[in-house]
Each structure stands twice: as C-alpha cells, then as structure tokens.
Amino acid sequence: MPKATSTSGAGAHEDFDIYASYVVNATGMHIGTLKVVRKRDRRVLYPFDGCETIGPFESSDDARRAAEALGLRIVAADLAHPEP
C-alpha cells in the first residue's frame, strides 16, 4: 500500500501541507500523486484541472520524490506570487 508523506518545513513553508505518494498504473509503472494545501485558507493548490502527470517512474521512491519536489516548487511559487 502506498504511503503518503506530509512535509511541513520551517518558516513560511509551514503554512502549507504537501501530501506526496504514488500509485502503480496498469503497466506496473509508478505515478506520483500530490496534494498541496495552503493552511490559512485551506485552498488546494494542487491538483487542479489539467495538471501534469507526475511520471511514470520505475520505482515508488522516484515517484514520491518527484511529487515532493513538485510540491516544494508549487509552495515556493505561491510564496513568491500568492494566489488570491
């Protein structure tokens, strides 16, 4: 069973929750899954309609790491240019 990880870093990053995990598709490849939530208003920043697929990857670790990295990029972008 895939495990979700919640990442809350120091500073302003603690105002966001990043839930990164993975699923295995029909061909046995690993696809990253991600949910990014801004805590102050509970706004879901990711996923959104038309968002990219994270993967596929050979391993679950690679898929999860890619999802976490994307989550951190989304947080950094929102901190730099917050959405209303």
C-alpha positions in Angstrom: 0.0 0.0 0.0 1.4 3.4 -0.9 2.3 5.7 2.0 1.6 9.4 1.9 4.1 11.8 3.4 3.3 15.2 4.8 6.0 17.7 4.6 6.0 20.9 6.6 9.2 22.8 6.6 10.4 25.8 8.6 9.5 29.4 8.0 6.7 30.2 5.6 6.7 26.7 4.2 5.0 25.6 7.4 1.9 27.4 6.1 1.4 24.6 3.6 0.8 20.9 3.7 2.3 18.7 1.0 1.0 15.2 0.7 3.1 13.1 -1.7 2.6 9.5 -2.6 2.3 7.2 -5.6 0.1 4.7 -7.4 1.0 1.9 -9.7 -0.6 2.0 -13.1 -1.7 -0.9 -15.3 1.7 -1.3 -16.9 3.4 -1.6 -13.5 5.0 1.9 -13.6 4.8 4.2 -10.6 2.9 7.6 -10.9 3.4 10.3 -8.3 0.4 11.7 -6.6 0.3 15.1 -4.9 -1.9 17.4 -2.9 -0.7 20.8 -1.8 -2.9 22.8 0.6 -2.4 26.3 1.8 -3.4 26.2 5.5 -4.5 29.7 6.1 -7.5 29.4 3.7 -7.5 25.7 3.1 -7.1 26.3 -0.6 -6.0 23.3 -2.6 -3.2 24.5 -4.9 -2.6 21.1 -6.5 -4.0 19.0 -8.1 -6.0 21.2 -10.4 -7.9 20.6 -13.7 -5.3 19.9 -16.4 -2.4 19.4 -14.1 0.5 17.3 -15.3 1.0 13.6 -14.6 4.0 13.0 -12.3 5.8 10.2 -14.0 5.9 7.4 -14.9 8.8 6.1 -12.9 10.4 2.7 -12.4 10.3 2.9 -8.6 7.9 4.1 -5.9 10.7 6.2 -4.3 11.4 8.0 -7.5 7.7 8.8 -8.0 7.3 10.0 -4.4 10.5 12.2 -4.6 9.3 13.7 -7.9 5.9 14.5 -6.3 7.6 16.1 -3.2 9.8 18.2 -5.4 6.9 19.4 -7.5 5.1 20.2 -4.2 8.0 22.3 -3.0 8.1 24.2 -6.3 4.4 25.0 -6.0 4.8 26.2 -2.5 7.8 28.4 -3.5 5.8 29.8 -6.4 2.8 30.6 -4.2 5.1 32.3 -1.6 6.6 34.4 -4.3 3.3 35.2 -6.0 0.3 34.3 -3.8 -2.9 33.4 -5.5 -6.0 35.2 -4.1 
